[in-house]
Amino acid sequence: MEYLNIGNVKIKKTAALAPMAGVADYAFRTVAKEYGAAYLVGEMASCKGLVYSDRKTAELLTVTDYERPMAVQLFGSEPEFVAPAIKIAERYNPDIIDLNSGCPVPKVAGNGAGSALMKNPKLFGEMVSAAVKATDIPVTVKIRKGWDDNTVNAVEIAKIAEECGAAAVAVHGRTKTQMYSGNADWDIIAEVKQAVKIPVIGNGDVDSAEKCAEMYRYTGCDLVMIGRGACGRPWLFREIEQYFNGEEITEVTFDERISAMERQIELLVKNKGEYIGMKEARMQTGWYLKGMPNAAKYRAQCGTLSVMDDLRRLIAEIRENNERNQ
C-alpha cells in the first residue's frame, strides 16, 4: 500500500471522504472509516462564527481518535478572523486544518467565502497566509475549477496556496456555477498537479473502485477524495482498498446494506438526539435505499421518519418484503 504525507500526517493512498456540510457528520464519517476511508474532513465551520462562540462549535470541530487522520474545515472571507478561529480549532487537536475555498452554496459564496474566494486571488492568499502563520498544524485548501467557464483559474489559485505555505490542495473539477451538475473536469486536476509541488487531491465523479484508479492514472493526483459517490454507499471505501490490494471485491449484500444504514442512523441519533437526528436521517436513509426494489415507496416513508422506532418498522418491512421476493 502506498502512502502520502501532508505535512507530518501520513495518509493511505486509497480514498478520502470529502467534506460535505450537513452530510459528512460524525455518524457518516465513522461508518465511512469503518469501511476503510483513508482520511476524513469534517463539516465547515465559520471562522467568524467560532470567534463569536457559535453554539455548534463542538459538533463541527470535535475529532475522535478513531476518525484520525482527520481535518477540520474552516470558511470565511475576513483574514482577521482566521487566526483566532484556528486557535479555537486547535483545542480539538485536528491533524490538519482545511480552508474551504470551493463551497458553491449561495449562503457561503454569496458572502464572499467558499468558491467566491477564487474570484479574489489577493484575498485568497491573505486567508491562506493568515491560517499558515497561526498554527503549526498543516493547512490545506479545497478549491474548484473556477467560478465559471470564463474564469477557470484553479492553477493560479493552487500556486498562490503553495506560495503562501499550504501543505496540500484539493481540487473539485467543477466550477461554482456548475454546482454539482455536469461532469467533473479531470484535466484541470492534472494541470494543477503539474503546476505545484505540494500534494494534490482530486475530487469529482468517482463512484467505483475502477473510477478511483482511473482518476489516479489520468490526473497523477496524490489522493482521491469522494463525496456524493459514497453517500449511502460507505462500502465503496472497502471496494477501493480491496482493488488496490489486488483482492477480489466484496459485493455488498442486502443485509449489510440495511445494517450499515441502521448503524449510521443509530450513531446520528446518539450524537445529535432523536429529534434532530431523525430529521437528518430522512435524507441519509433515502440514499441507502436508492436502486432497491420498491425504492420509491420506501424513500417516501423515509420522508416521514420522526423517531428511531419509525426506522426500525421500515427496516422490518423492507426485510420482510425482500424475504418474500427471494
C-alpha positions in Angstrom: 0.0 0.0 0.0 1.3 3.5 -0.9 1.1 6.5 1.4 1.4 10.2 1.0 2.3 12.8 3.6 0.5 16.1 4.1 2.9 17.9 6.4 3.6 15.4 9.1 0.4 13.4 8.5 0.7 10.0 6.8 -2.3 9.0 4.7 -3.0 5.8 2.8 -3.3 6.4 -1.0 -6.8 4.8 -1.4 -9.6 7.3 -1.0 -10.7 10.1 1.4 -14.2 11.2 2.4 -14.9 14.7 1.2 -16.2 17.4 3.4 -20.0 17.8 2.9 -22.0 20.3 5.0 -25.0 18.6 6.6 -23.8 15.2 5.3 -20.3 14.3 6.4 -21.1 14.4 10.1 -19.7 12.2 12.9 -22.1 9.4 12.1 -21.3 9.2 8.4 -17.6 9.7 9.0 -17.5 6.9 11.5 -19.2 4.4 9.1 -17.0 5.5 6.2 -14.0 4.9 8.4 -15.2 1.5 9.4 -15.3 0.7 5.7 -11.8 2.0 5.2 -11.9 5.7 4.3 -8.2 6.8 4.4 -8.8 10.4 5.5 -11.8 12.3 6.7 -12.7 16.0 6.6 -15.3 17.5 8.9 -18.1 19.8 8.1 -17.5 23.5 7.5 -17.2 25.8 10.5 -17.4 29.6 10.1 -14.3 31.5 11.3 -16.4 34.4 12.3 -19.0 32.1 13.9 -16.3 30.4 16.0 -14.9 33.7 17.2 -18.3 34.7 18.3 -18.9 31.5 20.2 -21.1 29.6 17.7 -23.1 27.1 19.7 -22.3 24.4 17.1 -18.5 24.7 17.6 -18.0 21.3 19.3 -20.3 19.5 16.9 -18.3 20.8 13.9 -14.8 20.6 15.3 -14.7 17.5 17.5 -12.2 14.9 16.3 -12.3 11.4 17.8 -9.2 9.3 17.8 -11.0 6.7 15.7 -11.5 9.2 12.9 -7.8 10.1 12.5 -6.2 11.2 10.3 -8.9 13.9 10.1 -9.1 17.6 9.2 -11.5 20.2 10.5 -12.6 22.7 7.8 -13.0 26.4 8.2 -14.5 29.0 5.9 -14.7 32.8 5.8 -13.7 35.9 3.9 -12.1 38.1 6.6 -8.5 37.3 7.3 -8.6 38.9 10.7 -10.9 36.1 12.0 -8.7 33.3 10.7 -6.0 33.2 13.5 -8.5 33.4 16.4 -10.7 30.7 14.8 -7.7 28.4 14.3 -6.8 28.9 18.0 -10.2 27.6 18.9 -10.0 24.7 16.4 -6.6 23.7 17.8 -8.3 22.9 21.1 -9.9 19.9 19.3 -6.5 18.6 18.2 -7.2 18.1 14.5 -4.5 16.5 12.3 -5.0 19.0 9.5 -6.9 22.3 9.1 -8.6 22.8 5.8 -9.6 26.2 4.4 -12.7 25.9 2.2 -12.4 27.9 -1.0 -14.7 25.8 -3.1 -18.2 25.7 -1.5 -20.7 26.8 -4.1 -23.8 27.2 -2.0 -25.3 30.8 -2.1 -25.2 31.4 1.7 -21.4 30.8 1.7 -20.3 32.0 -1.7 -22.8 34.9 -1.6 -20.9 36.3 1.4 -17.5 36.2 -0.3 -16.4 32.9 1.2 -16.1 29.4 -0.2 -15.7 29.4 -4.0 -16.1 33.2 -4.1 -12.5 33.5 -2.8 -11.4 32.2 -6.2 -12.7 35.4 -7.7 -10.4 37.4 -5.4 -6.9 35.8 -5.5 -5.4 38.5 -3.3 -7.9 37.9 -0.5 -7.5 34.1 -1.0 -3.8 34.5 -0.5 -4.3 36.6 2.6 -6.7 33.9 4.1 -4.2 31.1 3.5 -1.2 33.1 4.8 -3.2 34.0 8.0 -4.0 30.4 8.5 -0.5 29.1 7.9 1.0 31.7 10.2 -1.4 31.0 13.0 -0.6 27.3 13.5 2.0 24.5 13.3 -0.8 22.1 12.1 -0.6 21.5 8.3 -3.0 23.8 6.5 -4.7 22.6 3.2 -7.2 24.3 0.9 -10.1 23.0 -1.1 -10.9 24.7 -4.4 -12.9 24.3 -7.6 -12.0 24.5 -11.2 -13.0 28.2 -11.1 -16.1 30.4 -10.7 -17.5 29.7 -14.2 -16.2 28.5 -17.5 -14.9 32.0 -18.3 -12.8 32.3 -15.1 -11.1 28.9 -14.8 -8.2 29.7 -12.5 -7.6 26.7 -10.4 -3.9 26.6 -11.4 -3.3 30.2 -10.4 -5.1 29.7 -7.1 -3.2 26.5 -6.3 0.1 28.2 -7.0 -0.9 31.0 -4.6 -1.8 28.4 -2.0 1.6 26.8 -2.4 3.4 30.1 -2.2 1.5 31.0 1.0 2.5 27.8 2.7 -0.4 25.4 2.2 0.6 21.8 2.7 -1.8 20.4 0.0 -4.6 21.5 -2.3 -7.8 19.6 -3.1 -9.4 20.3 -6.5 -13.0 19.6 -7.3 -13.2 19.5 -11.1 -16.4 21.7 -11.4 -16.9 25.4 -11.5 -19.0 27.2 -8.9 -21.8 27.8 -11.4 -22.0 24.1 -12.2 -22.6 23.3 -8.6 -22.9 19.5 -8.8 -24.2 19.2 -12.3 -22.5 18.0 -15.4 -19.2 16.2 -15.5 -16.1 16.9 -13.4 -13.1 18.1 -15.4 -10.2 15.8 -14.6 -7.9 17.7 -16.9 -7.9 20.7 -14.6 -6.9 18.4 -11.7 -4.0 17.1 -13.9 -3.0 20.7 -14.7 -2.9 21.7 -11.1 -0.8 18.6 -10.3 1.7 19.6 -13.0 1.8 23.2 -11.7 2.6 22.7 -8.0 4.9 20.6 -5.9 2.6 20.1 -2.9 0.2 17.1 -2.8 -2.9 17.5 -5.0 -6.1 15.8 -4.0 -8.6 15.0 -6.8 -12.3 15.2 -6.3 -15.3 14.7 -8.7 -17.3 11.8 -10.2 -15.6 8.9 -8.5 -18.2 6.3 -7.7 -16.4 3.0 -8.1 -13.0 1.4 -7.4 -12.3 1.4 -11.1 -13.1 5.2 -11.4 -10.8 5.8 -8.4 -7.9 4.0 -10.1 -8.7 5.9 -13.3 -8.5 9.3 -11.6 -5.1 8.4 -10.1 -3.8 7.4 -13.5 -5.4 10.2 -15.5 -4.6 13.1 -13.3 -1.5 12.0 -11.4 -3.1 13.2 -8.2 -1.7 12.2 -4.8 -5.0 11.2 -3.3 -8.6 10.7 -4.5 -11.5 12.3 -2.5 -15.0 11.1 -2.7 -18.2 13.0 -1.8 -21.6 12.1 -3.2 -20.3 8.8 -4.6 -20.1 7.5 -1.1 -23.5 8.8 0.2 -25.5 5.7 1.1 -22.6 3.6 -0.1 -19.8 3.7 2.5 -18.6 0.3 1.5 -17.2 2.0 -1.6 -14.1 2.6 0.5 -13.7 -1.1 1.2 -14.1 -1.9 -2.5 -11.3 0.7 -3.3 -8.9 -0.7 -0.7 -9.6 -4.3 -2.0 -9.0 -3.2 -5.6 -5.6 -1.6 -4.7 -4.6 -4.6 -2.7 -5.3 -6.9 -5.7 -8.1 -8.7 -3.7 -11.5 -9.8 -5.0 -14.0 -7.0 -4.4 -16.6 -8.0 -1.8 -20.1 -7.3 -3.1 -22.3 -5.6 -0.6 -25.2 -7.8 0.5 -28.8 -6.7 1.1 -28.4 -7.4 4.8 -25.1 -5.5 5.0 -26.6 -2.5 3.2 -29.6 -2.3 5.6 -27.3 -2.9 8.6 -25.0 -0.1 7.6 -27.9 2.3 7.2 -29.2 1.4 10.6 -25.8 1.7 12.2 -25.3 5.2 10.7 -28.7 6.4 11.9 -28.2 5.0 15.4 -24.9 6.9 15.6 -26.6 10.0 14.3 -29.3 9.9 16.9 -26.8 9.1 19.6 -24.8 12.1 18.6 -27.5 14.7 17.9 -30.5 13.4 19.7 -33.6 11.8 18.3 -35.4 14.9 17.2 -32.6 16.4 15.1 -31.1 13.0 14.2 -34.3 11.6 12.7 -34.9 14.7 10.6 -31.5 14.4 9.2 -31.9 10.6 8.8 -34.7 11.2 6.2 -32.1 12.2 3.5 -29.4 9.7 4.6 -31.7 6.7 4.5 -33.0 7.7 1.1 -29.5 7.4 -0.3 -29.1 3.9 1.1 -32.4 2.7 -0.4 -31.7 4.1 -3.9 -32.0 1.4 -6.6 -33.6 -1.1 -4.3 -36.8 -2.8 -5.3 -39.8 -0.6 -4.2 -37.3 2.2 -3.5 -39.7 4.9 -4.4 -42.2 3.6 -1.8 -39.6 3.2 0.9 -38.0 6.6 0.2 -41.4 8.2 0.6 -41.6 6.6 4.0 -38.2 7.9 4.8 -39.5 11.4 4.4 -41.8 11.0 7.5 -39.3 9.4 9.9 -39.6 11.0 13.3 -38.4 8.5 15.9 -36.0 5.6 15.8 -38.9 3.2 16.0 -40.2 4.5 12.7 -36.9 3.4 11.1 -37.0 0.0 12.8 -40.5 -0.6 11.5 -39.4 0.5 8.0 -36.4 -1.8 8.1 -38.6 -4.7 9.3 -41.0 -4.1 6.3 -38.0 -3.9 3.9 -36.5 -7.2 5.2 -39.9 -8.9 5.1 -40.6 -7.9 1.5 -37.1 -8.9 0.5 -37.5 -12.4 2.0 -40.9 -12.8 0.3 -39.3 -12.0 -3.1 -36.4 -14.3 -2.8 
